[in-house]
Every structure is written in structure tokens, then in C-alpha cells.
Amino acid sequence: MYVMQVITHSPESCPLGNPQKLIVMMNWLEKVGSIGSKYGIKNLGVWTDRWGHRSWVVFEAPSMEIFAKFELEPENLVRVTFNHIETVVVTSAEQTLAFFKQRKEMQGE
């Protein structure tokens, strides 16, 4: 399953203006892959709009239960002290198309 996080923070809480928060985010970016691998979670990418104070992260996880355990790691928890993190399950284009085809068949079209 794919899990996407949309991470936002205010200009006032931006890591660029706060050395401690900068260290937190640098540490997370350096370790997120190895932390995830302990849970069988793969980080598929991190994209950041630096000036918009927003990032997107996509993970491939075995289940939401395992992802929830991964989120309890200290490096993940500390991020919520200055970021808003929205976590959603998403599907790839291929998965979405397969779902649409299945739905269409069920409707008899």
C-alpha cells in the first residue's frame, strides 16, 4: 500500500529560521529510509516546496498498522512538534485504473 504524507509548517516555525528544527529535519531526512527498512517500509521519495513551507513524502508500507508503529520512532515523533502532518492512503495510476475497470465491470458496462 502507498502512504502519502503532506507536511506543512508556518513561516515562523520553518527550520530555516530555527537551528534546532533544522537539525531535526536534517536528521529525519538522513535516517527516514533506514528507519523505514526496519518495518519493511520503503521511502519512495520526498519532494519539498521550500518557499511554500510544504513537503510531500510517499512510502510503500505493508499495512497501516505497521506504518503506525513506524511513526512512533523518535525521529518521526519529533517532527509533529512544529509540523502539521496529514497522512493518507493513496493509489498509483495503475491501481486506480484497475479499480475503475473493476467498478465498470460490476456495473455491467
C-alpha positions as CSV (number, residue, x, y, z in Angstrom):
1,M,0.0,0.0,0.0
2,Y,1.1,3.6,-0.7
3,V,1.0,6.1,2.1
4,M,1.5,9.8,1.4
5,Q,2.2,12.5,4.0
6,V,1.7,16.2,3.3
7,I,3.9,18.1,5.8
8,T,3.4,21.8,6.3
9,H,4.6,24.4,8.8
10,S,4.3,28.1,9.3
11,P,6.9,30.6,8.2
12,E,7.5,31.2,11.9
13,S,8.2,27.5,12.6
14,C,10.3,27.0,9.5
15,P,13.5,25.0,10.1
16,L,15.5,27.6,8.1
17,G,15.0,30.1,10.9
18,N,15.5,27.7,13.8
19,P,18.7,25.8,14.2
20,Q,17.2,23.0,16.5
21,K,14.4,22.4,14.0
22,L,16.9,22.4,11.1
23,I,18.8,19.6,12.9
24,V,15.6,17.6,13.5
25,M,14.7,17.8,9.8
26,M,18.2,17.0,8.5
27,N,18.4,14.0,10.9
28,W,15.0,12.8,9.7
29,L,15.9,13.2,6.0
30,E,19.1,11.3,6.6
31,K,17.5,8.4,8.6
32,V,14.0,8.0,7.2
33,G,15.0,5.3,4.8
34,S,16.9,3.2,7.3
35,I,14.2,3.6,10.0
36,G,11.5,2.5,7.5
37,S,13.5,-0.5,6.4
38,K,13.2,-1.9,10.0
39,Y,9.5,-2.1,9.3
40,G,9.6,-3.2,5.7
41,I,8.6,0.4,4.7
42,K,10.2,1.9,1.6
43,N,10.5,5.7,1.2
44,L,9.7,6.3,-2.5
45,G,10.5,10.0,-2.3
46,V,10.4,13.3,-0.6
47,W,9.6,16.5,-2.5
48,T,9.7,19.9,-1.0
49,D,8.4,23.3,-1.8
50,R,10.8,25.2,0.4
51,W,9.3,28.6,0.0
52,G,5.8,27.3,0.3
53,H,6.7,25.5,3.6
54,R,5.3,22.2,2.3
55,S,6.6,18.8,1.6
56,W,5.2,15.5,0.2
57,V,6.5,12.1,1.2
58,V,5.4,8.8,-0.4
59,F,6.0,5.5,1.4
60,E,5.3,1.9,0.4
61,A,4.2,0.1,3.5
62,P,3.0,-3.5,4.2
63,S,0.0,-2.2,6.2
64,M,-1.3,0.9,8.0
65,E,-0.8,-0.9,11.4
66,I,2.9,-1.3,10.6
67,F,3.1,2.3,9.3
68,A,1.6,3.5,12.6
69,K,4.4,1.7,14.5
70,F,7.0,3.3,12.2
71,E,5.5,6.7,13.0
72,L,6.3,6.1,16.7
73,E,10.0,6.2,16.1
74,P,11.6,9.2,17.9
75,E,12.8,10.8,14.6
76,N,9.2,10.7,13.3
77,L,7.6,11.9,16.5
78,V,9.7,15.0,17.0
79,R,8.5,16.3,13.6
80,V,5.0,16.8,14.9
81,T,6.2,19.4,17.4
82,F,6.4,22.0,14.6
83,N,4.8,20.5,11.5
84,H,1.2,19.6,10.6
85,I,1.4,16.1,9.0
86,E,-1.6,14.8,7.0
87,T,-1.3,11.0,6.3
88,V,-3.4,9.4,3.6
89,V,-3.5,6.1,1.8
90,V,-3.1,6.7,-2.0
91,T,-3.1,4.6,-5.1
92,S,-0.9,4.6,-8.2
93,A,-2.3,5.3,-11.6
94,E,-2.2,1.6,-12.4
95,Q,-4.1,0.7,-9.2
96,T,-6.7,3.4,-9.9
97,L,-7.2,2.3,-13.4
98,A,-7.6,-1.4,-12.3
99,F,-10.2,-0.2,-9.7
100,F,-12.1,1.8,-12.3
101,K,-12.2,-1.2,-14.7
102,Q,-13.4,-3.5,-11.9
103,R,-16.1,-1.0,-11.0
104,K,-17.2,-0.7,-14.6
105,E,-17.5,-4.5,-14.9
106,M,-19.6,-4.6,-11.7
107,Q,-21.9,-2.0,-13.2
108,G,-22.3,-4.2,-16.3
109,E,-20.9,-1.7,-18.8
